[in-house]
Amino acid sequence: MIETTVALFAAHVIADFVLQVRWIIDNKHRPGPFLAHVAIVAVTSAFLLGAWSGAALAAVAIVTVSHAVIDRVKLGYSKKPWVREHPRGTLVLFLSDQALHVLAIVLTAWYVREAWNQSWWTTVPEPWQTGFLTLLCLVTGFILATRAGGFVIGMFMEGFVRSRSDSSGDESSESGEPESDQGLVNGGKWIGLLERALIFVLIMAQEFQAIGFLIAAKSILRFQYSKERSHSETVIIGTLASFAWAIVVSWGTFELIELLNSATATDKAG
């Protein structure tokens, strides 16, 4: 079950945060782009799961259909007044959407327990299977910590800017800096991306002391340029939120790899 969950979840993350290009995102309400995204989910799930048996193909079909239904419901709710007017309506909708996708994947892996055991990957030596699943965990965790984290932090910080300005035209970067602030183009987003990537690598290497140094260094460098109280507060909140997201996702990835290795060792002993 855990192997099937890892493969299907990795496919979901890659399809949603890597292969879902801007054209699909901007035009997802239209049938063509929507079906293109669903097809990408199906192909990615089938490839990573190695689906060539009835059980594996059934798992792919269930995940694909559930993904399409959840995304269609999300598109409908995105037009609701509470989503548009609430400072963090978009964030709540995004997190709810992702939670439903994860729930669908877990239930599918539980219902079709033999999906991985009947997949193509079981024809290769067992150490290669474990290495492949470990690689999927690392890639998935890295994408969630960096790219997905950018979306989450951006939507979270947008709530502060919208609440303060009470203007739908104001937007914020994932670091929480208003667009009127001077700086590099997308500088805040790249800083957030790089810092979360570093945290992910450091946690995978179990170098926790270096994370503390990174937090202190960034806080000093960013805070000294924050003269206004509102600016300094948004910088601090954005920084802490970015670090917290990266730490939680990275630690979850590390624990998942440990669980996967434990399950593999138990299977060998059995």
RAWO-V216401 format. One record per backbone hydrogen bond with DSSP energy under -0.5 kcal/mol. CO is the residue of the C=O (numbers start at 1). NH is the residue of the N-H. E is the energy in kcal/mol with one decimal. If there is no record, write none. Layout:
# RAWO-V216401
CO_NH_E, CO_NH_E
This chain:
# RAWO-V216401
1_5_-2.3, 2_6_-2.5, 3_7_-2.3, 4_8_-2.5, 5_9_-2.6, 6_10_-2.4, 7_11_-1.9, 8_12_-2.0, 9_13_-2.5, 10_14_-2.5, 11_15_-2.5, 12_16_-2.5, 13_17_-2.7, 14_18_-1.7, 14_19_-2.7, 19_21_-1.5, 21_24_-0.6, 21_25_-2.0, 22_26_-2.9, 23_27_-1.2, 25_28_-0.8, 27_30_-2.0, 30_34_-1.9, 31_35_-2.8, 32_36_-2.1, 33_37_-2.2, 34_38_-2.1, 35_39_-2.5, 36_40_-2.1, 37_41_-2.2, 38_42_-2.2, 39_43_-2.7, 40_44_-2.6, 41_45_-2.3, 42_46_-2.5, 43_47_-2.4, 44_48_-2.5, 45_49_-2.0, 46_50_-1.0, 46_51_-2.3, 50_52_-0.5, 50_120_-3.3, 53_57_-2.5, 54_58_-2.1, 55_59_-2.0, 56_60_-2.1, 57_61_-2.4, 58_62_-2.5, 59_63_-2.4, 60_64_-2.5, 61_65_-2.5, 62_66_-2.5, 63_67_-2.3, 64_68_-2.2, 65_69_-2.4, 66_70_-2.6, 67_71_-2.4, 68_72_-2.2, 69_73_-2.3, 70_74_-2.4, 71_75_-2.3, 72_76_-1.7, 73_77_-2.3, 74_78_-1.9, 76_79_-1.0, 77_80_-1.9, 80_83_-0.5, 80_84_-1.7, 81_85_-2.9, 82_86_-1.7, 86_89_-1.6, 88_92_-2.3, 89_93_-2.2, 90_94_-2.3, 91_95_-2.8, 92_96_-2.3, 93_97_-2.3, 94_98_-2.3, 95_99_-2.3, 96_100_-2.1, 97_101_-1.9, 98_102_-2.3, 99_103_-2.4, 100_104_-2.4, 101_105_-2.1, 102_106_-2.6, 103_107_-2.5, 104_108_-2.1, 105_109_-2.5, 106_110_-2.0, 107_111_-2.5, 108_112_-3.1, 111_113_-0.8, 112_115_-1.6, 114_118_-1.4, 116_119_-1.8, 119_122_-1.0, 120_123_-2.1, 121_124_-1.3, 125_128_-0.8, 125_129_-1.6, 126_130_-2.4, 127_131_-2.3, 128_132_-2.6, 129_133_-2.6, 130_134_-2.4, 131_135_-2.2, 132_136_-2.2, 133_137_-2.2, 134_138_-2.3, 135_139_-2.7, 136_140_-2.7, 137_141_-2.7, 138_142_-2.4, 139_143_-2.3, 140_144_-2.5, 141_145_-2.6, 142_146_-2.2, 143_148_-2.4, 144_149_-0.9, 146_150_-1.5, 147_151_-1.4, 148_152_-2.3, 149_153_-2.8, 150_154_-2.1, 151_155_-2.4, 152_156_-2.3, 153_157_-2.8, 154_158_-1.8, 155_159_-0.9, 156_159_-0.6, 156_160_-0.6, 157_160_-0.7, 157_161_-1.6, 158_162_-2.8, 159_163_-2.0, 160_164_-2.1, 161_165_-2.7, 162_166_-2.4, 167_170_-1.2, 171_179_-1.0, 173_176_-2.0, 177_173_-1.3, 178_181_-1.6, 184_187_-1.9, 186_190_-2.1, 187_191_-2.3, 188_192_-2.3, 189_193_-2.5, 190_194_-2.6, 191_195_-2.5, 192_196_-2.1, 193_197_-1.9, 194_198_-2.4, 195_199_-2.1, 196_200_-2.3, 197_201_-2.2, 198_202_-2.6, 199_203_-2.6, 200_204_-2.3, 201_205_-1.7, 202_207_-3.1, 203_206_-1.1, 206_208_-0.9, 207_211_-0.8, 208_212_-1.5, 209_213_-1.7, 210_214_-2.2, 211_215_-2.5, 212_216_-2.3, 213_217_-2.7, 214_218_-2.3, 215_219_-2.3, 216_220_-2.2, 217_221_-2.3, 218_222_-2.8, 219_223_-2.3, 220_224_-1.5, 222_225_-1.1, 223_226_-1.6, 225_227_-0.9, 228_232_-2.6, 229_233_-2.4, 230_234_-2.1, 231_235_-2.2, 232_236_-2.3, 233_237_-2.7, 234_238_-2.7, 235_239_-2.4, 236_240_-2.7, 237_241_-2.7, 238_242_-2.2, 239_243_-2.5, 240_244_-2.7, 241_245_-2.4, 242_246_-2.2, 243_247_-2.6, 244_248_-2.5, 245_249_-2.5, 246_250_-2.5, 247_251_-2.6, 248_252_-2.3, 249_253_-2.2, 250_254_-2.3, 251_255_-2.4, 252_256_-2.1, 253_257_-2.2, 254_258_-2.0, 255_259_-2.5, 256_260_-2.5, 257_261_-2.5, 258_262_-2.2, 259_263_-2.5, 260_264_-2.1, 261_265_-2.4, 262_266_-2.2, 263_267_-2.1, 264_268_-2.0, 265_269_-2.1, 266_270_-2.3
